[in-house]
Amino acid sequence: MASSSSSFSSSTTSTITSKFIGLLLLLSLQIDLLLGSAIHLKNQTSFRPNRDIQKLRRVEAYLNRINKPSIKTIHSPDGDVIECVPSHLQPAFDHPQLQGQKPLDSPDRSSRRNETTNEESFNQLWSMSGESCPLGSIPMRKTTKNDVLRANSVRRFGRKLRRPIRRDSSGGGHEHAVVFVNGEQYYGAKASINVWAPRVTDAYEFSLSQIWLISGSFGHDLNTIEAGWQVSPELYGDNYPRFFTYWTTDAYQATGCYNLLCSGFVQTNNKIAIGAAISPRSSYNGRQFDIGLMIWKDPKHGHWWLELGNGLLVGYWPAFLFSHLRSHASMVQFGGEVVNSRSSGAHTGTQMGSGHFADEGFEKAAYFRNLQVVDWDNNLLPLKNLHVLADHPACYDIRQGKNNVWGTYFYYGGPGRNPRCP
């Protein structure tokens, strides 16, 4: 019996020992895994700050380049900071072909015929306190670190995402309700554009209303000049409608930008801040406000000038910026555009215009009125052979008309997502 008891004890001890060794091996393996994870995490956390620091350095370098020394600072009620920058220090003069130069004097407009003079004055929030920039300077909306960090990348900040325009404009998530003319040589365009504050439901979407001057093919060499108003939370950080400009000479790939966010557009006016909020805005069933906007080519020097209201020159795009638009435009387009990112898996609820369809008419739907084009001799002419396009009419539509008071006009816009636009 003693022998049997001793054998049992030895067997039990052996079993316990093997289990203990197995447990130690398991613990050792878990410790190795934990240490490996810790080392991997350490490598990740030591790498990420370096990447973030590099991005912040790129942001700071960009801000130092685009925010110029100012002689006066104005704080706008909407939170914008407006810097009064000496005209010859604005970003345009960083361009190699403009370095060391100064803005041109206003061109002669005495030959222009058929011009209407019934535009209302153009107001912006920053100037309503009575503050202004001195002569010899221009008001520039200060670009902040947060502005740049909202963009997908520092390199793409201030640029439109590349996309087609016109008949194939449904691609790339961009949707339009526009009228356009083509088939002739155009030297400018003019319209009064109704100003609203449409709701933009996604931070990376926008809603705009503008005039396009277009030339070149719809491939890599597309040239455009664009101006109007836009609501863009990504670019400005809020939902105010803002006066904006844009240009490109290579189909939005590498050239051009919004406003004064790169060298290109030369501002000559000390009263208008490009990129600043417009006030007042139109209200549903209430008072309506519009801005008179005109882009035209100076026959003498060939530059494209931007004009507000009744003769308020904002500045010009130098002709050398362009290839096809150096001579003339081959298409003029007027209307609205939104980005539909489908971030929720359905059509966006971002509004165009007032957010209401065209058939609701005055005081409810947004409008363009007094549409005209400019000919080679600087005359304003009515539009001929007008084309109307709404590429998603269940979401945003358009209705064109003509009368003695508004000339050629159209209502346009819509709510985006609705039962007919899922």
C-alpha positions, 0 to 999 in steps of 0.5 A: 500500500505504501508503494501505491501511495508513493506512486500516486503522490509522484504522479500528482506532483508531475501533473501539477508541475507540468500544468505549472510550466504550461501556465508559465509558458502561457504567461510568458507568451502574453507578456511578450504580446503585451510588450510587442503591442507596447513597443508598436504603440510607442513607435506609433505615438512617436511617429504621429507627433512628428507627422503632425509637427510637419503639417503644422510647420507647412501650415505656418509657412503658408500663413506667413506667405499669404498673410501680409504685413498690414497697416491697420486691423479691423475686427468684424462682427462675424469674427473675421479679422480684416487686415489693411495690406499695402496694395503692392504687398498683396499676394498677387505680387508674389507672382514672378511676372508681377514682382516689383510692380504696383496695381494698374490704374482703372481702365477707361469705360466711357465707350460702354453702351446699354449699361443699367444704373439701378443697382443697390449698394454692396455691403459687407459685415466688416465695414458696417461699423464705419471702419475702412482701409486707407487709400493705397491699401486693400482689405484682406480677410486674415487666413487662420490656422483653423481655416487651413486645418479644415482643408483636406491638405495644405496643398489643396487649401483654397482650391476647388476639387477638380470636376467638370462643368457644363453638360457632364456636370453631374460627375464628381458630386457637383450639381448645377442649375444654370443657363449658358451661351456658347458658340461666339466670342465673349468679352465679359458678362453681367448679372444681378444675383439674388443673395441668400444664406442656403443651409449647407448640411455637410462641412465639406460641401458648399452652395454657390451662385456665380458667373463663369467665363469659360474657354478651352476644352473640358479636359486638362486645359480648361480656363475659367474666371468665376465670381459670385457668392458662396456658403462654404463651411470648410473654407470659412468656418461658418454659414454666411454667404460670402463674396468670392472669386476663382480662376484656373487655367488647367481645369482646377488641377494646379493653378488658381484659387479662391479669392486672394489665397494665391498669386493671381487676382490683383485687387485695386479697391480699398472698400471690398474684402473678397471672401468677407460676408455679405449683408444684408441677405434676402428672406423668404416672403420678405425683402430681397437683396441682390448684387450687381456683378460684372466681369469684362475684358479691357480692350486696351490691355487685355486684363479681365476686370471685376466690377460690383454694382454701378461702377465699383471696380474690385480688381483684375485678373492679368491676361498672362495668367491664362492660355485660352482666356487670354483672348476671349471666352467661348462660353458664359454660364450663370447659376447655382452649384452645390456639392453632393457628397452623399456622406449619409448615404442619401442625397445631400440636404444642402440647399441651392439658392433660397432652398426653394424650387424655381416655380415659387417665384419672387420673394421665395425662389432665388433669381438672376436678373438682367443677364448680359454679355460683353462684345469685343467693343465693350458693349453690353448685349442681350443673350442669344441662343440661351441654353437651360440646364438642371442636371438633377431637376428633382433636387434643384431646378431652373425656370428662365424668362424675359420682361421689360424690367428684368430683361433676361432672368431666371429663378433657380434652386431647391432643397436638395434631398426631398421625397422626389430626390432621395 
